Amino acid sequence: MFRDPEADLRWLMLGVLAPDVLDLPIGVLVYSSSEVFAHSLAAVMVVGTVVLVSTDRRGRARRNLMVMTAGWLIHLLADGIWLEPVVFWWPLAGWSFPAEATPFWQAAWERAGSDVWRWLAEGLGLLYLVWLWRSAGLRSPEVRSRFMTTGQLS
């Protein structure tokens, strides 16, 4: 899939963002945590299964939605969500999610200031994005425009 010249990488970006976009509003308002349903392995497995069952094997929709599913898995990997087994294995580990003692935004600032590994991981991610920007030629307005309209980098 990652070597597929026809893969639309905009779907990968959507998949990478999906767990946070889905969980942040629900998690913060209901559970005081930003990692709930969409951060579980079950959620991405259900999405992938629905894609496989409901799309044509050789169709563009399947390719794009499977690229999105891969992005979703990359997000779970980057979050290290397996270190939160109650969330990762939901509902196998139980139906409830851990509630944070501190309100979400206050806890987010505390984590940001105290977790050196988080800063290291974010810095590595930023370096990767800079490398990707340069190696894919995204400095060029034409290349950026082509990417935004086709999802292709080459």
C-alpha positions in Angstrom: 0.0 0.0 0.0 2.8 2.5 0.9 4.5 1.7 -2.4 1.2 2.0 -4.4 1.7 4.9 -6.7 -2.1 5.4 -6.8 -2.6 5.6 -3.1 -4.2 8.8 -2.0 -2.2 10.0 0.9 -4.9 12.5 1.9 -6.8 9.4 3.2 -3.7 8.5 5.3 -3.7 12.0 6.9 -7.4 11.5 7.6 -6.8 8.2 9.3 -3.9 9.6 11.4 -6.2 12.3 12.7 -9.4 10.3 13.1 -8.9 8.9 16.6 -8.3 12.3 18.1 -11.0 14.0 16.1 -13.5 11.3 17.2 -12.4 10.9 20.8 -11.5 14.4 21.9 -15.1 15.8 22.1 -16.6 12.7 23.6 -13.7 12.0 25.9 -13.3 15.5 27.3 -17.0 16.1 27.9 -17.9 12.6 29.2 -14.8 10.8 30.4 -12.2 13.5 31.2 -9.8 11.7 28.9 -9.0 12.2 25.2 -8.4 8.5 24.6 -11.6 6.5 24.5 -13.4 4.5 21.8 -11.5 5.5 18.7 -8.2 4.7 20.5 -9.2 1.0 20.9 -8.0 -1.8 18.7 -11.6 -2.8 18.4 -12.6 0.5 16.7 -10.0 0.3 14.0 -10.7 -3.4 13.5 -14.4 -2.7 13.1 -13.7 0.1 10.6 -11.3 -2.2 8.6 -13.8 -5.0 8.6 -16.6 -2.8 7.4 -14.4 -1.5 4.6 -13.4 -5.0 3.5 -17.0 -6.3 3.6 -18.7 -3.3 2.0 -16.3 -2.3 -0.8 -15.3 -3.8 -4.2 -12.0 -5.6 -4.0 -10.4 -3.7 -6.8 -12.1 -0.4 -6.2 -10.7 3.0 -5.4 -12.9 3.3 -2.4 -11.4 0.2 -0.8 -7.9 1.4 -1.5 -8.5 4.8 0.0 -10.4 3.5 3.0 -7.7 0.9 3.7 -5.1 3.7 3.5 -7.2 5.6 6.1 -7.3 2.5 8.3 -3.5 2.2 8.1 -3.3 5.8 9.2 -5.5 5.0 12.1 -3.2 2.2 13.2 -0.2 4.4 12.8 -1.9 6.9 15.2 -2.4 4.1 17.8 1.2 3.1 17.4 2.5 6.7 17.7 0.4 7.2 20.8 1.7 4.1 22.4 -1.8 3.3 23.3 -1.1 -0.3 24.2 0.4 1.2 27.4 -3.2 2.0 28.3 -4.6 -1.5 28.2 -8.1 -0.5 29.4 -8.4 1.8 26.4 -6.4 -0.4 23.9 -8.3 -3.6 24.6 -11.7 -2.0 25.1 -14.3 -3.6 25.3 -12.3 -6.8 26.1 -10.8 -5.1 29.2 -14.2 -3.8 30.3 -16.8 -1.4 29.1 -15.6 1.7 31.1 -12.8 4.0 30.5 -10.4 5.4 33.1 -11.5 8.9 34.3 -8.8 11.4 34.9 -8.7 13.0 38.3 -7.6 16.3 36.8 -9.6 18.1 34.1 -8.4 17.3 30.7 -6.9 20.6 29.6 -5.1 21.1 33.0 -3.7 17.6 32.8 -2.6 18.1 29.2 -0.5 21.1 30.3 1.0 19.2 33.2 1.9 16.2 30.9 3.4 18.6 28.3 5.6 20.2 30.9 6.7 17.1 32.7 7.1 14.3 30.1 10.5 14.4 28.4 9.7 11.4 26.2 6.6 13.3 24.8 8.8 16.2 23.8 11.4 13.8 22.2 8.6 12.0 20.3 7.0 15.2 19.1 10.5 16.5 18.0 11.2 13.4 16.0 7.8 13.7 14.4 8.5 17.3 13.5 11.9 16.3 12.0 10.2 13.7 10.0 7.7 16.2 8.6 10.5 18.6 7.7 12.3 15.8 5.9 9.1 14.8 4.1 8.4 18.4 3.1 11.9 18.7 1.6 12.3 15.3 0.0 8.8 15.4 -1.6 9.5 18.9 -3.0 6.5 20.4 -1.1 8.3 23.8 -1.1 7.0 24.1 -4.7 3.5 25.6 -4.9 2.9 23.3 -8.0 3.8 20.2 -6.0 1.6 21.3 -3.1 -1.3 22.0 -5.4 -0.9 18.6 -7.1 -0.8 16.9 -3.7 -3.9 18.7 -2.5 -5.9 17.8 -5.6 -4.6 14.2 -6.2 -3.1 13.0 -2.9 0.1 12.0 -4.7 3.6 13.1 -3.8 5.3 12.0 -7.0 
